[in-house]
Each structure stands twice: as structure tokens, then as C-alpha cells.
């Protein structure tokens, strides 16, 4: 697996995975740890079309979306590897 998740002190979890299957394995682990009463969130950027399609195919539903704000020069980044974040301050 080429993925990791970082938990913050305030409850957010950032997840980075090269492959959608790795991201889904981390989400399944988080679901088991959270228990049936809690929910977890996942996210993918619009640029990650295959990842978004896979989340929906695996039963995830879209409940919220936001605008990506860009300031300055474009970043050298890999949007297909970012599956959740601490907050919306990426970029």
C-alpha cells in the first residue's frame, strides 16, 4: 500500500493515496474504528474523475462540495492522490 492518513488534534484526517484502492482501504479502516454511530468523510478533487467515480461505485454519496481557490502561480501537485484533508486550505 502506498498511502497514509494523518489525524489532527482537532479531529480532521488528511488522507493521501496513490491508488483509489489504497484510499478505500484506509477509509474502511476508519469506518471500523469509528463504529456504526459515527460517520467519516472523504473527498477528492474534481480533477480526480476516476477516483470520484470509484467512491460513488463503492457506496459513498456526495453531501457537500466547495470551490478550489487558487492564488499565485499554479502548484506542481497530484490531485489524484489527495482523498481528504484537514481543512479547505489546500493550494
C-alpha positions in Angstrom: 0.0 0.0 0.0 1.3 3.5 -0.9 -1.0 5.6 1.3 -1.1 7.3 4.7 -3.5 9.2 6.9 -2.7 11.9 9.4 -5.0 12.7 12.3 -5.0 16.2 13.7 -5.6 17.3 17.3 -9.0 18.8 16.3 -10.4 15.7 14.6 -9.6 16.2 10.9 -7.9 13.4 8.9 -5.8 14.1 5.9 -5.5 11.0 3.6 -3.1 10.7 0.7 -3.0 7.6 -1.5 -1.5 6.9 -5.0 -4.3 4.5 -5.8 -8.0 4.6 -5.2 -8.0 1.1 -3.8 -5.5 2.1 -1.1 -7.6 5.2 -0.2 -10.7 3.0 0.1 -8.8 0.5 2.4 -7.9 3.4 4.7 -11.5 4.7 4.7 -12.7 1.2 5.5 -10.3 1.0 8.5 -11.5 4.5 9.7 -15.2 3.3 9.4 -14.5 0.2 11.5 -12.6 2.4 14.1 -15.4 5.0 14.2 -18.2 2.5 14.7 -21.7 2.4 13.4 -22.9 5.6 15.1 -20.2 7.9 13.7 -19.5 9.0 10.2 -16.3 9.7 8.4 -15.8 11.9 5.4 -13.7 11.5 2.3 -13.0 13.9 -0.5 -11.5 14.1 -3.9 -10.8 17.0 -6.2 -12.8 17.4 -9.5 -9.6 16.5 -11.4 -9.7 13.0 -9.9 -12.6 11.8 -12.1 -11.9 8.1 -11.8 -11.5 8.4 -8.0 -14.8 10.2 -7.7 -16.5 7.5 -9.8 -15.0 4.8 -7.7 -16.2 6.4 -4.4 -19.7 6.5 -5.8 -19.5 2.9 -7.1 -18.4 1.8 -3.6 -21.5 3.5 -2.0 -20.2 6.9 -1.0 -22.6 9.8 -1.6 -21.8 13.4 -2.3 -23.1 15.6 0.5 -21.0 18.8 0.1 -18.6 20.4 -2.3 -16.7 23.6 -2.4 -14.7 25.8 -4.7 -11.0 25.4 -5.1 -9.4 28.8 -4.6 -6.1 29.5 -6.3 -3.7 32.3 -5.6 -0.4 32.9 -7.3 1.4 30.5 -9.6 -0.1 27.1 -10.3 1.2 24.4 -8.0 3.1 21.2 -9.0 0.7 18.8 -7.4 -1.0 15.4 -7.8 -4.7 16.0 -7.2 -5.5 12.3 -7.8 -3.5 11.4 -4.6 -5.5 13.6 -2.2 -8.6 12.0 -0.7 -9.3 14.0 2.4 -7.7 17.0 4.1 -7.5 18.7 7.5 -9.4 21.7 6.1 -10.1 23.5 2.9 -6.8 25.4 2.9 -5.0 23.5 0.1 -3.4 25.4 -2.6 
